[in-house]
Amino acid sequence: MQMHLHPEIFEQVANGTKTVEARVNDEKRQKLKVGDIITVLKRPDEIEALFVRITGLRYFKDFTELADNYSMEQLYSSTYTKEQYLELFPKFYSETEIATFGTVAIEFELIER
């Protein structure tokens, strides 16, 4: 599996502060297992890559519930508030997708840069 991240968030993974990725738990994410390796690609050129290992998968009804269980540093950036973070998701997922699939917190550790 691959994750595509904006440069500033990619750097948070690279320096070890971001350790959780929040996504809708759609068919693609339902296949994930603890121990799987994910290639993290830096947008926009996607030449630079990191490799992370899934250490945990936690499931929530929505992004608000998910965000209540982690710090902003773990999820995105310590410079963001929970409210700012939650405003990002309508750009990527519809309310219907969230209601249908719920969300997954993909907990990971950096294994290779």
PAZAPA-4460 file (N, C-alpha, C; in steps of 0.05 Angstrom, whole numbers, plus 32768, in hexadecimal, padded with zeros to 4 digits):
% residues 113
    n_x    n_y    n_z   ca_x   ca_y   ca_z    c_x    c_y    c_z   seq   type   mol
   8011   7FE8   8000   8000   8000   8000   8012   8019   8000     1      M     A
   8007   802E   7FF5   8015   8048   7FF5   8004   805D   8002     2      Q     A
   8011   8070   800E   8004   8089   8018   8012   80A0   800B     3      M     A
   8003   80B4   8003   800E   80CB   7FF6   8009   80E3   8009     4      H     A
   801F   80F0   8011   801D   8105   8025   8029   811F   801B     5      L     A
   801E   8135   8023   8029   8150   801D   8044   8153   802B     6      H     A
   8056   8163   8020   8071   8165   802A   8073   816A   8048     7      P     A
   8063   817C   8053   8066   8182   8070   805E   816B   8081     8      E     A
   804A   815B   8078   8041   8144   8088   8055   812D   8084     9      I     A
   805F   812A   806C   8074   8116   8066   808B   811A   8079    10      F     A
   8093   8132   807E   80AA   8138   8090   80A3   8131   80AD    11      E     A
   808A   8133   80B4   8082   812B   80D0   8085   810D   80D3    12      Q     A
   807F   80FE   80BE   8084   80E1   80BF   80A2   80DB   80BF    13      V     A
   80B1   80E9   80AF   80CE   80E5   80AD   80DC   80EA   80C7    14      A     A
   80D3   80FE   80D6   80E0   8104   80EF   80D4   80F5   8107    15      N     A
   80C0   80E4   8102   80B6   80D3   8117   80A0   80DE   8128    16      G     A
   8097   80F7   8123   8082   8102   8134   8066   80F9   812B    17      T     A
   8061   80F7   8112   8047   80ED   8108   8049   80CE   8108    18      K     A
   8037   80C1   8117   8038   80A4   811A   801D   8097   8114    19      T     A
   800A   80A7   810B   7FEF   809D   8106   7FE4   80AB   80ED    20      V     A
   7FD8   809B   80DB   7FCB   80A5   80C4   7FAD   809F   80C6    21      E     A
   7F9C   80B3   80C2   7F7F   80AF   80C3   7F74   80AD   80A7    22      A     A
   7F64   8099   80A2   7F58   8095   8088   7F3C   8089   808C    23      R     A
   7F2B   808C   8077   7F12   807E   8076   7F18   8060   8074    24      V     A
   7F0A   804F   8082   7F0F   8032   8082   7F01   8025   806B    25      N     A
   7F07   802D   8053   7EFB   8022   803B   7F07   8007   8034    26      D     A
   7EFF   7FFC   801D   7F08   7FE1   8016   7F26   7FDF   8015    27      E     A
   7F34   7FF3   800C   7F51   7FF3   800B   7F5E   7FF1   8027    28      K     A
   7F54   8000   8039   7F5F   8001   8055   7F57   7FE8   8065    29      R     A
   7F40   7FDC   805E   7F37   7FC4   806C   7F4A   7FAC   8068    30      Q     A
   7F5B   7FAE   8053   7F6F   7F99   804E   7F88   7F9B   805E    31      K     A
   7F8C   7FB2   806C   7FA5   7FB6   807B   7FA6   7FA4   8093    32      L     A
   7FBF   7F9D   809A   7FC4   7F8C   80B1   7FDC   7F97   80C0    33      K     A
   7FDC   7F93   80DB   7FF4   7F9A   80EB   800B   7F8B   80DF    34      V     A
   8021   7F99   80DC   803A   7F8E   80D0   803E   7F95   80B3    35      G     A
   8028   7F9D   80A5   802B   7FA5   8089   803D   7FBD   8087    36      D     A
   804B   7FBF   8070   805D   7FD5   806A   804E   7FE8   8057    37      I     A
   804F   8002   805D   8043   8016   804B   805A   8028   8041    38      I     A
   8059   802D   8027   806B   8040   801A   805E   805C   801C    39      T     A
   806C   806F   8028   8062   808A   802B   8070   809C   8016    40      V     A
   8061   80A7   8004   806D   80B7   7FEF   8068   80D5   7FF3    41      L     A
   807C   80E5   7FEE   807B   8102   7FF1   8070   810F   7FD8    42      K     A
   8059   811C   7FDB   804D   812B   7FC4   805E   8144   7FBF    43      R     A
   805E   8150   7FA8   804E   8148   7F91   805D   8135   7F7E    44      P     A
   8078   8134   7F80   8087   8123   7F6C   8087   8106   7F74    45      D     A
   8083   80FF   7F8D   8082   80E4   7F97   809B   80D4   7F91    46      E     A
   80B2   80E1   7F91   80CB   80D4   7F8D   80D7   80CB   7FA8    47      I     A
   80D4   80DD   7FBC   80DE   80D7   7FD7   80CA   80C5   7FE6    48      E     A
   80D5   80B0   7FF2   80C4   809C   8000   80CE   8095   801B    49      A     A
   80BC   808E   802D   80C1   8082   8047   80B3   8068   8048    50      L     A
   80BB   8057   805B   80AE   803E   805F   80A6   803C   807C    51      F     A
   808D   8035   8081   8083   8033   809D   8076   8017   80A0    52      V     A
   8076   800D   80B8   806A   7FF4   80BF   8051   7FF9   80D0    53      R     A
   803B   7FED   80C9   8022   7FF0   80D9   8026   7FE2   80F4    54      I     A
   8022   7FF1   810A   8024   7FE6   8125   8009   7FE2   8132    55      T     A
   7FF5   7FEF   8127   7FDA   7FED   8132   7FC5   7FF8   811F    56      G     A
   7FAD   7FEE   8122   7F96   7FF8   8112   7F7F   7FFB   8126    57      L     A
   7F75   8014   8128   7F5F   8019   8139   7F48   8026   8129    58      R     A
   7F30   801D   812F   7F19   8025   811F   7F06   8037   812E    59      Y     A
   7EFB   804B   8120   7EEA   805F   812C   7ED3   8065   811A    60      F     A
   7EBD   8070   8125   7EA6   8077   8114   7EAB   808E   8101    61      K     A
   7EBC   80A1   810A   7EC1   80B9   80FA   7EDC   80C5   8102    62      D     A
   7EE4   80DA   80F4   7EFE   80E7   80F9   7EFE   80F6   8114    63      F     A
   7EE8   80FF   811D   7EE7   810D   8137   7EEE   80F9   814D    64      T     A
   7EE1   80E2   814D   7EE7   80CE   8161   7F04   80C5   815F    65      E     A
   7F0E   80C1   8147   7F2A   80BA   8143   7F3D   80CF   814F    66      L     A
   7F38   80E8   8149   7F49   80FE   8152   7F48   8101   8171    67      A     A
   7F33   80F8   817D   7F31   80FA   819A   7F44   80E6   81A8    68      D     A
   7F4F   80D3   8199   7F60   80BE   81A5   7F7D   80C2   81A0    69      N     A
   7F85   80D7   8192   7FA1   80DC   818C   7FA8   80FA   818F    70      Y     A
   7FC2   8100   8191   7FCB   811C   8191   7FCD   8125   8175    71      S     A
   7FCC   813F   8171   7FCF   814B   8156   7FEB   8145   814B    72      M     A
   7FFF   8143   815D   801A   813D   8154   801A   8121   8147    73      E     A
   800D   810D   8154   800C   80F2   8149   7FFD   80F1   812E    74      Q     A
   7FE8   8101   812C   7FD6   80FF   8115   7FDF   8110   80FD    75      L     A
   7FE9   8128   8103   7FEE   813B   80ED   8005   814E   80F2    76      Y     A
   8001   8160   8105   8015   8174   810B   800E   8181   8126    77      S     A
   8021   8186   8136   801C   8194   8150   8013   81B1   814C    78      S     A
   8016   81BB   8133   800E   81D7   812E   7FF0   81D9   8127    79      T     A
   7FE3   81C2   8124   7FC6   81C2   811E   7FB5   81BD   8137    80      Y     A
   7F9E   81C9   8138   7F8A   81C2   814C   7F7A   81AB   8142    81      T     A
   7F6B   819E   8154   7F59   8189   814C   7F45   8193   8138    82      K     A
   7F3B   81AB   813C   7F27   81B6   812A   7F32   81BB   810E    83      E     A
   7F4A   81C5   810C   7F57   81C9   80F2   7F5C   81AE   80E4    84      Q     A
   7F64   819B   80F3   7F69   8180   80E8   7F4F   8174   80DD    85      Y     A
   7F3A   8176   80EC   7F20   816B   80E3   7F15   8179   80CA    86      L     A
   7F1D   8192   80C6   7F14   81A1   80AE   7F21   8196   8094    87      E     A
   7F36   8186   8096   7F44   817B   807F   7F34   8165   8071    88      L     A
   7F25   8155   8080   7F1A   813D   8075   7F04   8140   8060    89      F     A
   7EF3   8155   8061   7EDF   8158   804B   7EEC   815B   8030    90      P     A
   7F05   8163   802E   7F13   8165   8015   7F19   8149   8009    91      K     A
   7F1A   8135   801A   7F22   811A   8011   7F0C   8106   8012    92      F     A
   7EF9   8109   8025   7EE4   80F5   8029   7EC9   8102   802C    93      Y     A
   7EB4   80F5   8021   7E99   80FF   8024   7E8D   80F5   803E    94      S     A
   7E78   8102   8048   7E6B   80F9   8060   7E60   80DC   805C    95      E     A
   7E57   80D6   8044   7E4D   80BB   803E   7E63   80A6   8041    96      T     A
   7E7B   80AC   8037   7E91   8099   803A   7E98   8094   8057    97      E     A
   7E99   80AA   8067   7E9F   80A7   8083   7E89   8097   8091    98      I     A
   7E70   809D   808C   7E5A   808F   8099   7E59   8071   8090    99      A     A
   7E60   806B   8078   7E60   8050   806D   7E77   803F   8078   100      T     A
   7E8F   804A   8078   7EA6   803A   807F   7EB2   803F   809B   101      F     A
   7EAC   8056   80A7   7EBA   805D   80BF   7ED7   8065   80B9   102      G     A
   7EE7   8067   80CD   7F03   806F   80C9   7F16   805C   80D6   103      T     A
   7F2F   805D   80CE   7F43   804C   80D9   7F5B   805E   80E0   104      V     A
   7F67   805A   80F7   7F80   8066   80FF   7F96   8052   80FA   105      A     A
   7FA7   8058   80E7   7FBD   8046   80E0   7FD5   804F   80F0   106      I     A
   7FDC   8040   8105   7FF3   8046   8116   800B   8039   8109   107      E     A
   8022   8048   8109   8039   803D   80FB   8053   8047   8107   108      F     A
   8069   8039   80FF   8084   8041   8107   8094   8043   80EE   109      E     A
   80A6   8057   80ED   80B8   805B   80D7   80CD   8045   80D7   110      L     A
   80D0   8037   80C1   80E4   8022   80C0   80FB   8028   80AC   111      I     A
   80F6   8039   8099   810C   803F   8086   8106   805A   8078   112      E     A
   811B   806A   8076   8119   8083   8067   8126   8081   804D   113      R     A
***
